[in-house]
Amino acid sequence: MFLSEVGLHPSVLDDKFEIPGYSSLISKHDPMRRHGHGQGAYIKEGFPCGRDPTYEDPDSPYMCFRVALVQRTSFIFALYRPQEEGIVNLLSYLVEDGKILAKHPSASIHICGDFSIHLKSG
C-alpha cells in the first residue's frame, strides 16, 4: 500500500502508524522539507517485497521496491509529483541510464503514485 502527501516530519516516530498484518511504515520524507509532502508504504507480511534504495535518487520524490518472485523480479516505483513541480525524470533514469535493466534485463517495472496531472479539454 503506497501513500503520498503523508506530511510526516522526520521527528515523528513511524511506530505510531502500525497496521496489523503489514510491515512498519516505510517512509521517505520530502527532501525539500515542505509541509504535507512525503511518501509512505506498507508491505503485506509474507509478501516477498522490500525497499531497494539502490535505484532511488535521494533528492527525488519516489521510492523503489523490489518484488522477488520465484520466476521473475519486479520493481515497483511509488512516485509523488506535486502540481507545482516539473516532470520527475524517473523514466530517463530507468531507461537511458539503464541502471535496472542492465542488471535485470527481464525485470518488470511498474510505476504507480500521485502524478497530479490535469488534462485540458478541447
C-alpha positions as a printed NumPy array, in Angstrom:
array([[  0.   ,   0.   ,   0.   ],
       [  1.542,   3.296,  -1.111],
       [  0.668,   6.681,   0.376],
       [  1.527,  10.161,  -0.802],
       [  1.346,  13.507,   0.957],
       [  1.859,  11.832,   4.311],
       [  3.442,  15.002,   5.683],
       [  5.372,  13.289,   8.439],
       [  8.164,  15.287,   9.986],
       [ 11.364,  13.234,  10.466],
       [ 10.927,  13.565,  14.251],
       [  7.592,  11.663,  14.151],
       [  8.087,   8.028,  15.06 ],
       [  6.798,   5.646,  12.407],
       [  5.647,   3.119,  15.026],
       [  2.63 ,   5.341,  15.748],
       [  1.141,   4.2  ,  12.438],
       [  1.135,   0.404,  12.706],
       [ -1.38 ,  -1.66 ,  10.685],
       [ -1.863,  -5.3  ,  11.793],
       [ -0.67 ,  -7.747,   9.128],
       [  1.599,  -5.189,   7.441],
       [  5.182,  -4.031,   7.829],
       [  6.039,  -0.974,   9.832],
       [  5.597,   2.254,   7.91 ],
       [  8.346,   2.722,   5.327],
       [  8.661,   6.44 ,   4.741],
       [ 10.605,   8.912,   2.662],
       [ 10.492,  12.475,   3.825],
       [ 10.352,  15.318,   1.364],
       [ 13.958,  16.314,   0.558],
       [ 12.872,  19.976,   0.384],
       [ 11.063,  19.688,   3.752],
       [  7.769,  21.087,   2.514],
       [  4.727,  20.794,   4.755],
       [  2.355,  17.994,   3.726],
       [  4.715,  16.251,   1.327],
       [  6.43 ,  12.888,   1.682],
       [  5.644,   9.255,   0.975],
       [  4.841,   6.126,   2.896],
       [  4.385,   2.44 ,   2.183],
       [  3.191,  -0.667,   3.932],
       [  4.007,  -4.183,   2.724],
       [  1.765,  -7.14 ,   3.493],
       [  3.52 ,  -9.537,   5.861],
       [  4.868, -12.556,   3.971],
       [  4.893, -10.78 ,   0.595],
       [  8.416, -11.002,  -0.892],
       [  8.922,  -7.274,  -1.316],
       [ 11.263,  -4.727,   0.177],
       [ 12.533,  -1.234,  -0.425],
       [ 15.573,  -1.042,  -2.702],
       [ 17.192,   2.391,  -2.299],
       [ 19.893,   1.369,  -4.804],
       [ 17.605,   2.656,  -7.554],
       [ 16.413,   5.799,  -5.782],
       [ 17.58 ,   9.366,  -6.104],
       [ 17.611,  10.804,  -2.556],
       [ 16.586,  14.218,  -3.911],
       [ 13.602,  12.942,  -5.92 ],
       [ 10.107,  12.118,  -4.649],
       [  9.915,   8.404,  -5.379],
       [ 10.694,   5.104,  -3.672],
       [ 11.753,   1.823,  -5.265],
       [ 10.569,  -1.587,  -4.11 ],
       [ 11.861,  -4.923,  -5.359],
       [  9.493,  -7.887,  -5.562],
       [ 11.451, -11.15 ,  -5.632],
       [  9.246, -13.873,  -7.064],
       [ 10.435, -17.393,  -7.938],
       [ 10.387, -16.923, -11.726],
       [ 10.828, -13.156, -12.023],
       [ 11.983,  -9.989, -10.352],
       [  9.799,  -6.911, -10.467],
       [ 10.373,  -3.342,  -9.39 ],
       [  7.633,  -1.021,  -8.228],
       [  8.27 ,   2.707,  -8.178],
       [  5.972,   4.772,  -5.977],
       [  6.06 ,   8.331,  -7.275],
       [  4.727,  11.57 ,  -5.87 ],
       [  4.716,  14.559,  -8.216],
       [  3.227,  17.688,  -6.659],
       [  1.382,  20.045,  -9.013],
       [  3.95 ,  22.803,  -8.665],
       [  6.873,  20.609,  -9.707],
       [  8.038,  19.82 , -13.174],
       [  8.402,  16.352, -14.583],
       [ 10.28 ,  13.922, -12.406],
       [ 12.991,  12.447, -14.582],
       [ 12.289,   8.877, -13.466],
       [ 11.827,   7.36 , -16.92 ],
       [ 15.142,   8.604, -18.258],
       [ 16.782,   7.426, -15.064],
       [ 15.411,   3.929, -15.695],
       [ 15.774,   3.716, -19.463],
       [ 18.679,   5.944, -20.521],
       [ 20.921,   5.263, -17.569],
       [ 19.923,   1.592, -17.739],
       [ 20.583,   1.076, -14.079],
       [ 17.914,  -1.563, -13.521],
       [ 17.571,  -3.03 , -16.996],
       [ 21.318,  -3.572, -17.356],
       [ 21.375,  -5.655, -14.194],
       [ 17.887,  -7.191, -14.502],
       [ 17.048,  -7.322, -18.256],
       [ 13.868,  -9.375, -17.794],
       [ 12.517,  -7.461, -14.803],
       [  9.047,  -5.982, -14.854],
       [  8.929,  -2.295, -13.952],
       [  5.735,  -0.8  , -12.547],
       [  5.158,   2.864, -11.781],
       [  2.343,   3.991,  -9.515],
       [  1.592,   7.034,  -7.468],
       [  0.188,  10.513,  -7.322],
       [  1.051,  12.17 , -10.625],
       [ -1.045,  15.364, -10.213],
       [ -1.826,  15.513, -13.918],
       [ -4.539,  17.838, -15.174],
       [ -5.836,  17.208, -18.661],
       [ -7.091,  20.049, -20.817],
       [-10.228,  19.562, -22.849],
       [-10.784,  20.839, -26.38 ]])
